[in-house]
Amino acid sequence: FMTHLHNIQTPINTQVKNRVLSDYMFVDAEVVDAEGLTVVTKRAMMDTGALQASFISQELVDKTPHLNNLKKTYKVSQFQITLGDGINTVDADTSVTTDMILPDAQGKRHTIKELTFIVLPTLSANIIFGFPHIVQKLPHVFISHLVDAMATAHKAELERLQLSPMRLKPDPLPTNWNHTTIMNLNVN
């Protein structure tokens, strides 16, 4: 299978099934309180390029009493964030730690505990899950969306090779799942 996937020759097409490929990296994140009740649901981006941390917008924190009550402000700026251009930085002195519920690509909801976000004044999305959280706290959610994007983008070629895109879907995780297996997929 990996040999076939590695040899797929398809034109680059970012428009798939009335969605662009970047859509697969967005999820509806439910901020939940201590009792597990949804406080607010916002579109969140899984951003592997956010190498330092995860982020939440100041506006969302200000408009959501639950988040506002959880924010921790430091006397001295604790965080220096390098922006996407790799040059400019911004200082931040506030963080928020909360639980969230995130759906995988099959719609199964996963409760993720104790996610800490740095509060920034302006973001491209209300919530950005950075690489550390993607790897440590929500790999199963991220991988399911990534595999779904790959299966959708390469569906025609996989069918031509008589490989079912459905075989790319990850098996559901057992309820007692407590470890991560990393697979490196290099597609040139």
C-alpha positions as CSV (number, residue, x, y, z in Angstrom):
1,F,0.0,0.0,0.0
2,M,2.7,2.5,1.0
3,T,4.5,1.9,-2.4
4,H,1.3,2.7,-4.2
5,L,0.6,5.8,-2.1
6,H,4.2,7.0,-2.7
7,N,3.9,6.6,-6.4
8,I,0.6,8.4,-6.9
9,Q,0.9,10.9,-9.7
10,T,-2.0,13.3,-9.5
11,P,-2.1,17.0,-10.4
12,I,-2.1,19.3,-7.5
13,N,-5.7,20.2,-6.9
14,T,-6.6,22.1,-3.8
15,Q,-10.4,21.9,-4.5
16,V,-11.9,18.6,-3.4
17,K,-15.6,17.8,-2.9
18,N,-16.6,21.5,-2.7
19,R,-13.9,21.9,0.0
20,V,-10.4,23.1,-0.2
21,L,-7.7,20.9,1.3
22,S,-7.0,23.4,4.1
23,D,-10.6,22.9,5.3
24,Y,-9.5,19.5,6.6
25,M,-7.3,21.2,9.2
26,F,-10.3,23.0,10.9
27,V,-12.5,21.5,13.5
28,D,-15.4,22.7,15.6
29,A,-13.8,22.9,19.1
30,E,-16.2,22.9,22.1
31,V,-14.8,24.6,25.1
32,V,-16.2,22.7,28.1
33,D,-16.5,23.6,31.8
34,A,-15.5,21.4,34.8
35,E,-18.7,19.4,34.5
36,G,-18.1,18.7,30.8
37,L,-20.9,21.0,29.6
38,T,-20.2,23.0,26.4
39,V,-19.6,26.7,27.1
40,V,-18.9,27.8,23.5
41,T,-18.1,26.1,20.2
42,K,-15.7,27.8,17.8
43,R,-13.9,26.9,14.6
44,A,-10.3,25.9,15.5
45,M,-7.3,25.4,13.3
46,M,-4.8,22.6,13.7
47,D,-1.5,24.3,12.7
48,T,1.6,22.2,12.5
49,G,3.5,25.4,11.7
50,A,2.7,26.9,15.1
51,L,5.8,25.2,16.6
52,Q,5.9,26.9,20.0
53,A,2.4,26.6,21.5
54,S,-1.3,26.8,21.0
55,F,-3.1,30.1,20.9
56,I,-6.5,31.6,21.7
57,S,-7.9,35.0,20.7
58,Q,-8.2,37.7,23.3
59,E,-11.7,38.5,21.9
60,L,-12.9,34.9,22.5
61,V,-11.5,35.0,26.1
62,D,-13.2,38.4,26.8
63,K,-16.5,37.3,25.4
64,T,-16.6,33.9,27.2
65,P,-16.9,34.3,31.0
66,H,-15.7,30.7,31.6
67,L,-12.4,31.4,29.7
68,N,-12.1,34.9,31.2
69,N,-12.3,33.3,34.7
70,L,-9.6,30.8,33.9
71,K,-7.0,33.3,32.4
72,K,-3.7,33.6,34.2
73,T,-1.9,36.9,33.8
74,Y,1.8,37.3,34.6
75,K,3.4,40.4,35.9
76,V,6.1,40.2,33.3
77,S,5.6,39.0,29.8
78,Q,6.2,35.2,29.9
79,F,5.9,34.4,26.3
80,Q,7.7,35.7,23.2
81,I,6.0,34.3,20.1
82,T,7.7,34.2,16.7
83,L,5.1,34.9,14.1
84,G,4.7,33.0,10.8
85,D,7.1,35.2,8.9
86,G,9.9,33.8,11.2
87,I,11.1,37.3,11.9
88,N,8.6,39.3,13.9
89,T,7.8,38.5,17.5
90,V,5.0,39.4,19.9
91,D,5.1,39.3,23.7
92,A,2.3,37.8,25.7
93,D,1.5,37.7,29.4
94,T,-1.7,35.7,29.6
95,S,-2.6,32.1,29.3
96,V,-5.8,30.0,29.6
97,T,-6.0,26.3,30.5
98,T,-9.3,24.6,29.7
99,D,-10.8,21.3,28.5
100,M,-12.2,20.9,25.0
101,I,-14.1,18.4,22.9
102,L,-12.9,17.8,19.4
103,P,-14.4,15.6,16.7
104,D,-12.2,13.3,14.6
105,A,-12.9,13.0,10.9
106,Q,-15.5,10.3,11.5
107,G,-17.4,12.6,13.9
108,K,-16.4,10.8,17.1
109,R,-16.0,13.3,19.9
110,H,-12.8,13.3,22.0
111,T,-12.4,15.1,25.3
112,I,-9.0,16.7,25.6
113,K,-8.0,17.7,29.1
114,E,-6.0,20.6,30.3
115,L,-5.1,22.4,27.1
116,T,-3.1,25.6,27.8
117,F,-3.3,28.4,25.3
118,I,-1.4,31.6,25.1
119,V,-3.8,34.6,24.7
120,L,-3.0,36.8,21.7
121,P,-4.8,40.0,20.6
122,T,-5.2,39.0,16.9
123,L,-5.4,35.5,15.3
124,S,-6.4,34.1,12.0
125,A,-8.7,31.7,13.9
126,N,-10.2,32.0,17.4
127,I,-8.3,28.9,18.5
128,I,-5.1,27.5,17.0
129,F,-3.8,24.2,18.1
130,G,0.0,24.3,17.7
131,F,2.3,21.4,17.0
132,P,3.0,20.6,20.7
133,H,-0.7,20.0,21.4
134,I,-1.2,18.2,18.0
135,V,1.6,15.7,18.9
136,Q,1.0,15.4,22.6
137,K,-2.7,15.8,23.2
138,L,-4.6,15.3,19.9
139,P,-2.7,13.1,17.5
140,H,-5.7,10.9,16.9
141,V,-7.9,13.8,15.9
142,F,-5.2,15.4,13.7
143,I,-4.2,12.1,12.0
144,S,-7.9,11.3,11.2
145,H,-8.4,14.6,9.5
146,L,-5.1,14.3,7.6
147,V,-5.9,10.8,6.4
148,D,-9.3,12.0,5.4
149,A,-7.8,14.8,3.3
150,M,-5.3,12.5,1.7
151,A,-8.0,9.9,0.9
152,T,-10.3,12.5,-0.6
153,A,-7.6,14.2,-2.6
154,H,-6.3,10.9,-4.0
155,K,-9.6,9.0,-4.3
156,A,-9.6,8.7,-8.1
157,E,-6.0,7.5,-8.2
158,L,-6.6,5.0,-5.3
159,E,-9.6,3.6,-7.1
160,R,-7.6,3.3,-10.3
161,L,-5.0,1.3,-8.3
162,Q,-7.9,-0.7,-6.8
163,L,-7.2,0.5,-3.3
164,S,-10.1,1.7,-1.3
165,P,-9.9,5.2,0.3
166,M,-11.9,3.7,3.1
167,R,-8.8,1.5,4.0
168,L,-7.0,4.8,4.7
169,K,-9.4,5.6,7.5
170,P,-7.8,4.8,10.9
171,D,-9.5,2.3,13.1
172,P,-11.3,3.8,16.1
173,L,-9.2,4.0,19.1
174,P,-10.0,1.7,22.1
175,T,-11.4,3.5,25.1
176,N,-8.3,2.5,27.1
177,W,-5.9,4.0,24.5
178,N,-2.9,5.5,26.3
179,H,-0.1,5.6,23.8
180,T,0.9,7.1,20.4
181,T,2.6,5.3,17.5
182,I,4.3,7.7,15.1
183,M,4.4,6.9,11.4
184,N,6.5,8.9,9.1
185,L,5.0,9.3,5.7
186,N,7.2,11.0,3.1
187,V,5.4,11.7,-0.2
188,N,7.6,13.5,-2.7
